[in-house]
């Protein structure tokens, strides 16, 4: 895995300068919510400059892993991130967000990937990505296949993201839809038909309910969340719930029901007022 096991959060400043962000404060906030790594998102120049000017040291000192996340995917940008030593395999790593490439970009993607591999032959060990949506089709109620982006360069970029791909399963506000989207992306008809990488979840931190966030976080040992600066109160509270459950020894999908049973609460797998009180979370 390119990203360490655990929950990661993107850090996107809506196009404003990263220099306005207090890395030490953000790192402390991430730790308080059980986040293990941060994905500063933007151009390679903006992200690497901010990290070099002190932010990387502050995250590292706080025990937060770092992986630059690119909003502009070209070979020089990927290589710039790989040259920044974040302590992964003795060097750098990066996340590619190639949203917007879509249909008909296979040749350009192949060209950029070839340039990266020529300059950094080990890049496939140090690059991951977050492709938007799955590449092939939806299945309609009538059973027909409805194409999404069947000619997106998913396979081409997969020559770099050979280990893990964090599919954007942004299903909120409908409860349970994020999990269904991720399950669909993991279908043998989807990413698995294009390569042998592991499909992992990327979920949103806005417009999501407390329990929806809790369930996907408990079910996915490693996930990425968008974006920390856009997070609503309920998803952040959900992360604190999961952190507390883990501290008490309750892990995985049955964590909530096991905790409720241990405290004599109604076992309904719903974190409501009484379960929150038993956890000491307001």
PEHUWO-V500163 format. One record per backbone hydrogen bond with DSSP energy under -0.5 kcal/mol. CO is the residue of the C=O (numbers start at 0). NH is the residue of the N-H. E is the energy in kcal/mol with one decimal. If there is no record, write none. Layout:
BEGIN
co=CO nh=NH e=E
co=CO nh=NH e=E
END
This chain:
BEGIN
co=5 nh=222 e=-1.6
co=6 nh=35 e=-2.7
co=6 nh=36 e=-1.2
co=7 nh=224 e=-1.9
co=8 nh=38 e=-2.5
co=9 nh=227 e=-2.9
co=10 nh=40 e=-2.8
co=12 nh=15 e=-2.6
co=16 nh=19 e=-1.3
co=17 nh=20 e=-2.4
co=20 nh=22 e=-1.0
co=21 nh=25 e=-2.4
co=22 nh=26 e=-2.6
co=23 nh=27 e=-2.0
co=24 nh=28 e=-2.1
co=25 nh=29 e=-2.6
co=26 nh=30 e=-2.3
co=27 nh=31 e=-1.9
co=28 nh=32 e=-0.6
co=29 nh=32 e=-1.2
co=29 nh=34 e=-2.6
co=30 nh=33 e=-1.6
co=33 nh=6 e=-0.6
co=35 nh=64 e=-2.8
co=36 nh=8 e=-2.0
co=37 nh=66 e=-2.0
co=38 nh=10 e=-2.2
co=39 nh=68 e=-3.1
co=41 nh=70 e=-2.2
co=41 nh=71 e=-0.6
co=42 nh=46 e=-2.5
co=43 nh=47 e=-2.6
co=44 nh=48 e=-2.0
co=45 nh=49 e=-1.7
co=46 nh=50 e=-2.4
co=47 nh=51 e=-2.5
co=48 nh=52 e=-1.7
co=49 nh=54 e=-1.6
co=50 nh=53 e=-1.2
co=50 nh=55 e=-2.0
co=53 nh=57 e=-1.7
co=54 nh=58 e=-2.3
co=55 nh=59 e=-2.7
co=56 nh=60 e=-2.7
co=57 nh=61 e=-1.2
co=58 nh=63 e=-2.8
co=59 nh=62 e=-1.5
co=62 nh=64 e=-0.6
co=64 nh=37 e=-2.7
co=67 nh=94 e=-2.7
co=68 nh=41 e=-2.2
co=69 nh=96 e=-1.3
co=70 nh=72 e=-0.5
co=71 nh=73 e=-0.9
co=73 nh=77 e=-2.3
co=74 nh=78 e=-2.7
co=75 nh=79 e=-2.0
co=76 nh=80 e=-1.7
co=77 nh=81 e=-2.0
co=78 nh=82 e=-1.5
co=79 nh=83 e=-0.5
co=80 nh=83 e=-0.9
co=81 nh=91 e=-1.2
co=82 nh=84 e=-0.6
co=83 nh=85 e=-1.0
co=86 nh=88 e=-0.6
co=87 nh=90 e=-1.5
co=90 nh=85 e=-1.9
co=90 nh=86 e=-0.8
co=90 nh=87 e=-1.9
co=92 nh=67 e=-0.6
co=93 nh=127 e=-2.2
co=94 nh=69 e=-2.9
co=95 nh=97 e=-0.6
co=95 nh=129 e=-2.3
co=97 nh=100 e=-1.9
co=101 nh=104 e=-1.1
co=104 nh=108 e=-2.5
co=105 nh=109 e=-2.6
co=106 nh=110 e=-2.2
co=107 nh=111 e=-2.4
co=108 nh=112 e=-2.6
co=109 nh=113 e=-2.5
co=110 nh=114 e=-1.8
co=111 nh=115 e=-2.0
co=112 nh=116 e=-2.6
co=113 nh=117 e=-2.0
co=114 nh=118 e=-1.5
co=115 nh=119 e=-2.9
co=119 nh=122 e=-2.4
co=121 nh=124 e=-2.0
co=122 nh=125 e=-2.0
co=122 nh=126 e=-0.8
co=125 nh=93 e=-2.0
co=127 nh=95 e=-2.4
co=128 nh=165 e=-2.9
co=130 nh=132 e=-0.7
co=130 nh=167 e=-1.5
co=135 nh=147 e=-1.9
co=137 nh=139 e=-0.6
co=137 nh=145 e=-3.3
co=139 nh=142 e=-1.9
co=143 nh=139 e=-2.8
co=143 nh=145 e=-0.6
co=144 nh=146 e=-0.7
co=145 nh=137 e=-2.7
co=148 nh=151 e=-1.8
co=150 nh=103 e=-1.0
co=150 nh=104 e=-0.5
co=151 nh=153 e=-1.6
co=151 nh=154 e=-0.5
co=152 nh=156 e=-2.6
co=153 nh=157 e=-1.2
co=155 nh=158 e=-1.5
co=156 nh=159 e=-1.9
co=156 nh=160 e=-2.3
co=159 nh=161 e=-1.6
co=162 nh=197 e=-2.9
co=163 nh=128 e=-0.8
co=164 nh=166 e=-1.1
co=164 nh=199 e=-3.0
co=166 nh=168 e=-1.5
co=166 nh=201 e=-2.0
co=167 nh=169 e=-1.4
co=168 nh=170 e=-1.5
co=170 nh=173 e=-1.0
co=173 nh=176 e=-1.6
co=175 nh=179 e=-1.7
co=176 nh=180 e=-2.7
co=177 nh=181 e=-2.2
co=178 nh=182 e=-2.4
co=179 nh=183 e=-2.3
co=180 nh=184 e=-2.3
co=181 nh=185 e=-1.5
co=183 nh=186 e=-1.5
co=184 nh=190 e=-1.1
co=186 nh=189 e=-2.2
co=186 nh=191 e=-0.8
co=189 nh=192 e=-1.9
co=190 nh=193 e=-2.1
co=190 nh=194 e=-0.9
co=197 nh=164 e=-2.3
co=197 nh=199 e=-0.6
co=199 nh=166 e=-1.8
co=200 nh=223 e=-2.0
co=201 nh=168 e=-2.1
co=202 nh=225 e=-2.4
co=204 nh=231 e=-2.9
co=206 nh=172 e=-0.5
co=208 nh=212 e=-1.8
co=209 nh=213 e=-2.1
co=210 nh=214 e=-2.3
co=211 nh=215 e=-1.8
co=212 nh=216 e=-2.1
co=213 nh=217 e=-2.4
co=214 nh=218 e=-1.7
co=215 nh=219 e=-1.7
co=218 nh=220 e=-0.6
co=221 nh=200 e=-0.6
co=222 nh=7 e=-2.6
co=223 nh=202 e=-2.5
co=224 nh=9 e=-3.0
co=225 nh=204 e=-3.4
co=226 nh=229 e=-1.8
co=227 nh=230 e=-1.0
co=231 nh=235 e=-1.5
co=232 nh=236 e=-2.5
co=233 nh=237 e=-2.4
co=234 nh=238 e=-1.7
co=235 nh=239 e=-1.5
co=236 nh=240 e=-2.1
co=237 nh=241 e=-2.4
co=238 nh=242 e=-2.3
co=239 nh=243 e=-2.4
co=240 nh=244 e=-2.6
co=241 nh=245 e=-2.4
co=242 nh=246 e=-2.2
co=243 nh=247 e=-1.6
co=244 nh=249 e=-3.0
co=245 nh=248 e=-1.3
co=248 nh=250 e=-0.7
co=251 nh=254 e=-1.8
co=252 nh=255 e=-0.5
co=253 nh=257 e=-2.6
co=254 nh=258 e=-2.3
co=255 nh=259 e=-2.8
co=256 nh=260 e=-2.4
co=257 nh=261 e=-2.0
co=258 nh=262 e=-1.1
co=259 nh=262 e=-0.6
co=259 nh=264 e=-2.7
co=260 nh=263 e=-1.0
co=265 nh=267 e=-1.2
co=269 nh=271 e=-1.2
co=271 nh=275 e=-2.6
co=272 nh=276 e=-2.2
co=273 nh=277 e=-2.2
co=274 nh=278 e=-1.6
co=275 nh=279 e=-0.7
co=275 nh=280 e=-2.7
co=276 nh=279 e=-0.8
END
